[in-house]
Each structure stands twice: as C-alpha cells, then as structure tokens.
Amino acid sequence: MLLPALATPSPKIALRFPERELTYEQLAAEARRVAHGLRGRRRVAVWARSTPETCVAVVGALLAGVPVVPLNPKIGERELAHVLGDSAPDLVIDDELPAGPEGDLPEPDGEAPALVVYTSGTTGPPKGVVLPRRALASNLDALAAAWRWTADDVVVHGLPLFHVHGLVVGVLGPLRRGGTAHHLGSFTPAKAAGALAGGGTMMFGVPTMYHRIAGEPEHAGAFRGARLLVSGSAPLPATVHERIERLTGQRVVERYGMTETLMITGVRADGDRRPGTVGPPLDGVEVRVVGDEPGEVEVRGPNLFLEYLNRPDATRAAFRDGWFRTGDLAVVEPDGYLRLVGRRATDLIKSGGYKIGAGEIENALLEHPAVAEVAVTGEPDEDLGERVVAWVVAEGEPPAPEELGDHVARLLAPHKRPRVVRYLDALPRNDMGKVLKRELR
C-alpha cells in the first residue's frame, strides 16, 4: 500500500499549511471523496499550488489509481498547451475538488502509473515522465532507511508541489511514514525557523534557500535543533555548507536525484556530510559510472520511471542495456560516495532549484522580432546556484533586457527568464555551424 496511514487514520496532524491543518482522519475523508469522484478517469491534471487542496487532490487521485499530471501554476501559455495536449487529461482540477458516491477503492498494482511529471529537456518541449507507484514506494522507503525517517518526524519545507522534490519527497514522503508535512506556503528563513522551533525535525530545501538562511544569521538558533537539514535539486556550494555549519552547528545532508529516477544517492543520517558529495547509492538502487572518470552516471533499480509519455524514441534513447543514462558526470570516491562534476551536455541550467532547458528559452527568444540569433547558458550565481544568461545577436536596435525577460516569462514561466542579456555581433560557431557555448562562458 502506497499510503498505509490513510487506511486506519488517526487524529494526528498529517498536513500543516499556513491557512489550514488536516489530520489523517480529515485527509482520509476528503481524499476518499475526491477518489470516488475520479473513479474511471484515465488521467487528471492538478494545478499544483502550494495549498492543502493540491495535496488532497493528489492523494485522492492516488487512492483512485488515477495518474496525476501536476501543473506549475506559473506555467506559460505555450508550455501549458503542450503539457495538456500531450497528457490529454480527462479533467483539470483547480479550485473545486471532485466528489462521488462511496465505493471500493482497490489498491492498484505497483507498476500502475502514479504521476506524470513534465521535465524540461535540453532541446524541444518538456517530456512527460511516467512514474509508477513502486518507484514512489521503494524510493521513499530507501530514503527513510538512509535518514532514519519515522512517523515522529515533522518535515518542514517551502518547495513547489509540481515536481518530485516538493510533492513526492516533501509531501508523500511524510504521509507514507505516518508523520507530518509542514509546508510554509512560501519560503523565508524566518518562516522555516519558526516551523522548526515549533516542532519541525527535518527541513528539505534547495541551495538558494540555504544561501538565504546563511544571510539571515538572526534565525540560526532555530536550525540548531533540527534532526536533519537536507539539500537537493542542485549542488550546494562548499562556501554555503561552511556558513551554515558555522551559524547552526549543522552539516547539511545532500542527496542526488532526477525526475526519471527519483532519488539516486543520499548521505546517511550517520554518514560523513562532506561538501561536494551526494553520498552513496540508496538501498536497492544500482549506480555505475561509465567511461574514464569523470564518467556518466547510469542507474537501474525499482526507482526508475516507466517511460516518457508518447515518446518511445526518447525512452529508448535514455537507456543502455537496462541502465538509465542520466547525462550527469561524476567521480566515485574510495568510500563509494558520488561527487558530481557536471553535465554531459551543456544545455541544462540549475537555477534556484529548477532544472531549465536552454533550448526552449532559445526557441522562445527567437520568436521576438528583434532577436536574430541567440544562445542561452548558465553561469554561477551566489543566490540561485546558476543564473540564465542570453547571448543575443540583435536584428537592428537591441531591445532592452527587461523586454526579452518579460517575453520569455510570458511564453514559458517566470523562473526561465534570462537574468542577464549580453549582446554580440555574432555567435562563435564551429565548422559545422554549431554554436560553441563553451566560448561564451
């Protein structure tokens, strides 16, 4: 069973949001009403706002055995049209939750799809990653073993609920354990400190959040009492590691994962929390580094996705002899810890905890009438990890950088807007006409 605590619900708090709390009894009752309203649906989309209603809708769909497509509430027009056209949901759940008559809700098979999460590729539109129920269950149990995660834990976070970090690890993780998910609504160091001082035991965040915590030392005392501070979605700079340790006495635990694989490795609760490393493979997950080190990380195990929706070609290309090819480059240290060193491709930008494909931003910018040529790269940013940079060859008078940023935010999403625009007379290219992005760094 994916969420056993809902089978015999208790009066314990399951979900805590700024506007509302739900006990397991209340969550079970509300989610069952949604499940009964969804029976027989093939697939549903949910506007994944940071609210208790989003969690009720997702849990209800899981109880009904109906796969969920979480929608970014800030998604752009074209991206939304692609996601809805590709996933073809029977229903889009917004403010009003469906309800239906009581009936049996049998537990689906472990291979049944649970979520379809759209992830930005390096080129072209996002692909729908189909995650089965066994991937969620096995991966959350492996994390529980690594982090000694129990029903006594209260997980504090302010992560968005349209990707696997916030939704799977941050919400379904506590619910599978029978613990509490305390969502901040939106993240600030003060809110996180208040939640930890009020009973939180673990905090999940991205490097940008830890950078901001380090910048507000007046809240450091609350973080000292946390059982675990966990960072993911992008590498945590060693300087931030050190600042957090100086302020809080805590060494941050890092883990490594992808939408297609969920979590791959993680530093154990009792392990060596070395900056720059993401720990050994989780229980049940096999990892190999192919080629001379640094080599490409390949993964296999019950944590893997089923397919890219409607993309058998992309699914086949993603695997080698049953191993998923991550595209990440790493070195295996003597004790089995993985140290990530970069991407096989240069077109994936990790900014503020988001993975952003350069190709889709380039395509959007090329639709602006004043853009003749463009290349998009990432460069280090103390706050975001990486910032999006657009290198533009203008058609006539160069437009204002703000104009280009607004253009991208309208078509895609605000976090994909270029933070820096640099104008060039021409882009560097090789003999085959390919843009040499490394020369733009």
JOWOTA-V932141 format. One record per residue. N is the residue number from 1. RES is the residue in one small letter. SS is DSSP state (hx for helix, st for strand, lp for the rest). PHI is phi in whole degrees, -180 to 180 (NA if undefined). NEAR is the number of other ideal C-beta (glycine too) atoms within 8 Angstrom. Layout:
N;RES;SS;PHI;NEAR / N;RES;SS;PHI;NEAR
//
This chain:
1;m;lp;NA;5 / 2;l;lp;-71;11 / 3;l;lp;-128;12 / 4;p;hx;-63;8 / 5;a;hx;-66;14 / 6;l;hx;-86;12 / 7;a;lp;-73;7 / 8;t;lp;-129;4 / 9;p;lp;-69;11 / 10;s;lp;-116;8 / 11;p;lp;-81;5 / 12;k;lp;-69;8 / 13;i;st;-69;9 / 14;a;st;-97;13 / 15;l;st;-129;14 / 16;r;st;-129;8 / 17;f;st;-121;11 / 18;p;lp;-57;4 / 19;e;lp;-94;6 / 20;r;st;-169;5 / 21;e;st;-116;7 / 22;l;st;-131;13 / 23;t;st;-77;12 / 24;y;hx;-62;15 / 25;e;hx;-63;9 / 26;q;hx;-68;9 / 27;l;hx;-62;17 / 28;a;hx;-61;10 / 29;a;hx;-66;9 / 30;e;hx;-69;12 / 31;a;hx;-68;13 / 32;r;hx;-66;12 / 33;r;hx;-63;12 / 34;v;hx;-64;18 / 35;a;hx;-58;13 / 36;h;hx;-65;14 / 37;g;hx;-76;11 / 38;l;hx;-106;15 / 39;r;lp;-55;11 / 40;g;lp;91;3 / 41;r;lp;-73;10 / 42;r;lp;-85;5 / 43;r;st;-165;13 / 44;v;st;-131;15 / 45;a;st;-107;15 / 46;v;st;-129;14 / 47;w;st;-67;10 / 48;a;lp;-89;13 / 49;r;lp;-78;8 / 50;s;lp;-84;10 / 51;t;lp;-137;8 / 52;p;hx;-64;10 / 53;e;hx;-63;9 / 54;t;hx;-59;13 / 55;c;hx;-65;14 / 56;v;hx;-62;14 / 57;a;hx;-63;13 / 58;v;hx;-66;16 / 59;v;hx;-63;14 / 60;g;hx;-61;18 / 61;a;hx;-64;15 / 62;l;hx;-64;13 / 63;l;hx;-64;13 / 64;a;hx;-82;13 / 65;g;lp;75;9 / 66;v;lp;-107;12 / 67;p;st;-62;13 / 68;v;st;-111;15 / 69;v;st;-107;16 / 70;p;st;-74;14 / 71;l;st;-107;13 / 72;n;lp;-65;10 / 73;p;lp;-65;8 / 74;k;lp;-107;7 / 75;i;lp;-63;10 / 76;g;lp;-81;12 / 77;e;hx;-58;7 / 78;r;hx;-69;9 / 79;e;hx;-63;15 / 80;l;hx;-63;10 / 81;a;hx;-61;8 / 82;h;hx;-66;10 / 83;v;hx;-63;15 / 84;l;hx;-69;11 / 85;g;hx;-68;7 / 86;d;hx;-76;10 / 87;s;hx;-86;13 / 88;a;lp;46;7 / 89;p;lp;-68;10 / 90;d;lp;-72;7 / 91;l;st;-155;9 / 92;v;st;-111;10 / 93;i;st;-92;11 / 94;d;lp;-116;5 / 95;d;lp;-79;3 / 96;e;lp;-92;5 / 97;l;lp;-86;12 / 98;p;lp;-70;10 / 99;a;lp;-147;7 / 100;g;lp;-155;9 / 101;p;lp;-68;4 / 102;e;lp;-60;4 / 103;g;lp;-176;7 / 104;d;lp;-68;3 / 105;l;lp;-126;11 / 106;p;lp;-65;5 / 107;e;lp;-71;6 / 108;p;lp;-68;7 / 109;d;lp;-65;5 / 110;g;lp;-62;8 / 111;e;lp;-84;7 / 112;a;lp;-67;10 / 113;p;st;-61;10 / 114;a;st;-109;12 / 115;l;st;-136;14 / 116;v;st;-123;14 / 117;v;st;-106;13 / 118;y;st;-86;11 / 119;t;st;-125;12 / 120;s;lp;-71;10 / 121;g;lp;-88;11 / 122;t;lp;-76;9 / 123;t;lp;-140;7 / 124;g;lp;76;5 / 125;p;lp;-73;8 / 126;p;lp;-61;12 / 127;k;st;-107;11 / 128;g;st;-87;15 / 129;v;st;-89;13 / 130;v;st;-91;13 / 131;l;st;-103;16 / 132;p;st;-82;13 / 133;r;hx;-64;14 / 134;r;hx;-66;9 / 135;a;hx;-67;14 / 136;l;hx;-61;15 / 137;a;hx;-63;11 / 138;s;hx;-66;12 / 139;n;hx;-72;15 / 140;l;hx;-66;14 / 141;d;hx;-69;10 / 142;a;hx;-67;14 / 143;l;hx;-65;15 / 144;a;hx;-61;13 / 145;a;hx;-66;9 / 146;a;hx;-69;13 / 147;w;hx;-104;13 / 148;r;lp;52;8 / 149;w;lp;-85;10 / 150;t;lp;-132;8 / 151;a;lp;-66;7 / 152;d;lp;-80;5 / 153;d;lp;-83;13 / 154;v;st;-116;12 / 155;v;st;-92;16 / 156;v;st;-104;12 / 157;h;st;-163;14 / 158;g;lp;-127;13 / 159;l;lp;-79;12 / 160;p;lp;-64;8 / 161;l;lp;-102;16 / 162;f;lp;-105;11 / 163;h;lp;-135;11 / 164;v;hx;-71;12 / 165;h;hx;-63;14 / 166;g;hx;-75;14 / 167;l;hx;-83;15 / 168;v;hx;-76;15 / 169;v;hx;-74;14 / 170;g;hx;-84;15 / 171;v;hx;-118;14 / 172;l;hx;-67;13 / 173;g;hx;-60;15 / 174;p;hx;-59;14 / 175;l;hx;-68;16 / 176;r;hx;-67;14 / 177;r;hx;-78;13 / 178;g;lp;84;9 / 179;g;lp;-99;13 / 180;t;st;-124;12 / 181;a;st;-103;16 / 182;h;st;-107;11 / 183;h;st;-94;13 / 184;l;lp;-81;13 / 185;g;lp;84;9 / 186;s;lp;-145;7 / 187;f;lp;-86;11 / 188;t;lp;-141;9 / 189;p;hx;-57;11 / 190;a;hx;-65;8 / 191;k;hx;-65;12 / 192;a;hx;-63;19 / 193;a;hx;-63;12 / 194;g;hx;-63;9 / 195;a;hx;-68;12 / 196;l;hx;-69;14 / 197;a;hx;-67;8 / 198;g;lp;-94;6 / 199;g;lp;119;5 / 200;g;lp;-66;13 / 201;t;lp;-115;11 / 202;m;st;-135;15 / 203;m;st;-127;14 / 204;f;st;-106;13 / 205;g;st;-153;15 / 206;v;lp;-115;14 / 207;p;hx;-54;15 / 208;t;hx;-57;11 / 209;m;hx;-66;14 / 210;y;hx;-68;15 / 211;h;hx;-62;12 / 212;r;hx;-72;12 / 213;i;hx;-62;15 / 214;a;hx;-63;11 / 215;g;lp;-83;7 / 216;e;lp;-128;9 / 217;p;hx;-63;7 / 218;e;hx;-65;4 / 219;h;hx;-99;12 / 220;a;hx;-59;10 / 221;g;hx;-56;6 / 222;a;hx;-66;12 / 223;f;hx;-78;17 / 224;r;hx;-63;9 / 225;g;lp;-85;6 / 226;a;lp;-69;13 / 227;r;lp;-74;6 / 228;l;st;-146;10 / 229;l;st;-111;14 / 230;v;st;-117;13 / 231;s;st;-124;14 / 232;g;lp;-158;13 / 233;s;lp;79;10 / 234;a;lp;-167;11 / 235;p;lp;-64;9 / 236;l;lp;-91;12 / 237;p;lp;-58;10 / 238;a;hx;-59;8 / 239;t;hx;-64;6 / 240;v;hx;-73;13 / 241;h;hx;-48;12 / 242;e;hx;-67;9 / 243;r;hx;-66;9 / 244;i;hx;-64;16 / 245;e;hx;-65;11 / 246;r;hx;-62;6 / 247;l;hx;-78;10 / 248;t;hx;-116;10 / 249;g;lp;77;4 / 250;q;lp;-102;10 / 251;r;lp;-102;7 / 252;v;lp;-71;14 / 253;v;st;-89;14 / 254;e;st;-106;15 / 255;r;st;-137;14 / 256;y;st;-135;12 / 257;g;st;-161;11 / 258;m;st;-143;8 / 259;t;lp;-57;11 / 260;e;lp;-70;10 / 261;t;lp;-118;14 / 262;l;st;54;14 / 263;m;st;-86;16 / 264;i;st;-102;15 / 265;t;st;-131;15 / 266;g;st;-168;14 / 267;v;lp;-69;14 / 268;r;lp;-71;9 / 269;a;lp;-58;9 / 270;d;lp;-104;4 / 271;g;lp;-92;8 / 272;d;lp;-78;6 / 273;r;lp;-92;9 / 274;r;lp;-85;7 / 275;p;lp;-57;9 / 276;g;lp;89;6 / 277;t;lp;-123;11 / 278;v;lp;-119;12 / 279;g;lp;82;15 / 280;p;st;-88;10 / 281;p;st;-59;9 / 282;l;lp;-72;15 / 283;d;lp;-55;7 / 284;g;lp;86;8 / 285;v;st;-102;15 / 286;e;st;-100;7 / 287;v;st;-130;11 / 288;r;st;-136;7 / 289;v;st;-110;14 / 290;v;st;-98;7 / 291;g;lp;92;6 / 292;d;lp;-63;4 / 293;e;lp;-74;8 / 294;p;lp;-73;9 / 295;g;st;-113;10 / 296;e;st;-81;12 / 297;v;st;-78;14 / 298;e;st;-124;13 / 299;v;st;-136;14 / 300;r;st;-147;8 / 301;g;st;149;9 / 302;p;lp;-70;8 / 303;n;lp;-81;15 / 304;l;lp;-79;11 / 305;f;lp;-71;12 / 306;l;lp;-85;8 / 307;e;st;-173;8 / 308;y;st;-87;13 / 309;l;lp;-56;11 / 310;n;lp;63;5 / 311;r;lp;-132;10 / 312;p;hx;-60;7 / 313;d;hx;-65;6 / 314;a;hx;-68;9 / 315;t;hx;-64;10 / 316;r;hx;-61;7 / 317;a;hx;-68;6 / 318;a;lp;-81;9 / 319;f;st;-118;10 / 320;r;st;-132;7 / 321;d;lp;54;4 / 322;g;lp;88;5 / 323;w;st;-100;10 / 324;f;st;-80;11 / 325;r;st;-92;9 / 326;t;st;-77;12 / 327;g;st;83;8 / 328;d;st;-92;10 / 329;l;st;-105;11 / 330;a;st;-151;13 / 331;v;st;-120;9 / 332;v;st;-94;9 / 333;e;lp;-81;9 / 334;p;lp;-55;3 / 335;d;lp;-90;6 / 336;g;lp;91;8 / 337;y;lp;-66;14 / 338;l;st;-98;18 / 339;r;st;-120;11 / 340;l;st;-79;11 / 341;v;st;-124;7 / 342;g;st;153;6 / 343;r;st;-106;9 / 344;r;lp;-63;6 / 345;a;lp;-97;7 / 346;t;lp;-106;8 / 347;d;lp;-108;12 / 348;l;st;-112;13 / 349;i;st;-110;13 / 350;k;st;-106;13 / 351;s;st;-130;15 / 352;g;lp;61;9 / 353;g;lp;92;13 / 354;y;st;-98;9 / 355;k;st;-100;9 / 356;i;st;-120;14 / 357;g;st;-82;14 / 358;a;hx;-64;16 / 359;g;hx;-60;12 / 360;e;hx;-70;16 / 361;i;hx;-70;16 / 362;e;hx;-60;11 / 363;n;hx;-62;8 / 364;a;hx;-66;12 / 365;l;hx;-65;16 / 366;l;hx;-67;9 / 367;e;lp;-81;8 / 368;h;lp;-75;10 / 369;p;lp;-63;4 / 370;a;lp;-93;9 / 371;v;st;-107;15 / 372;a;st;-90;5 / 373;e;st;-141;9 / 374;v;st;-157;12 / 375;a;st;-134;12 / 376;v;st;-118;15 / 377;t;st;-134;12 / 378;g;st;-114;11 / 379;e;st;-137;9 / 380;p;st;-57;6 / 381;d;st;-138;10 / 382;e;lp;-61;4 / 383;d;lp;-91;8 / 384;l;lp;-92;9 / 385;g;st;91;15 / 386;e;st;-139;12 / 387;r;st;-113;11 / 388;v;st;-81;16 / 389;v;st;-121;14 / 390;a;st;-108;14 / 391;w;st;-104;12 / 392;v;st;-118;14 / 393;v;st;-101;13 / 394;a;st;-83;11 / 395;e;lp;-100;7 / 396;g;lp;84;4 / 397;e;lp;-69;5 / 398;p;lp;-62;6 / 399;p;lp;-73;10 / 400;a;lp;-66;5 / 401;p;hx;-54;9 / 402;e;hx;-62;6 / 403;e;hx;-64;9 / 404;l;hx;-68;16 / 405;g;hx;-61;12 / 406;d;hx;-65;9 / 407;h;hx;-61;12 / 408;v;hx;-67;14 / 409;a;hx;-62;12 / 410;r;hx;-72;8 / 411;l;hx;-80;11 / 412;l;lp;-116;13 / 413;a;lp;-158;10 / 414;p;hx;-56;6 / 415;h;hx;-73;9 / 416;k;hx;-96;13 / 417;r;lp;-69;10 / 418;p;lp;-64;14 / 419;r;lp;-85;9 / 420;v;st;-135;10 / 421;v;st;-122;10 / 422;r;st;-122;8 / 423;y;st;-100;7 / 424;l;lp;-129;8 / 425;d;lp;-78;3 / 426;a;lp;-160;6 / 427;l;lp;-88;11 / 428;p;lp;-69;7 / 429;r;st;-135;8 / 430;n;lp;-90;6 / 431;d;lp;-65;3 / 432;m;lp;-90;5 / 433;g;lp;88;5 / 434;k;lp;-78;6 / 435;v;st;-67;8 / 436;l;lp;-92;9 / 437;k;hx;-65;10 / 438;r;hx;-62;6 / 439;e;hx;-80;6 / 440;l;hx;-93;12 / 441;r;lp;-66;6
//
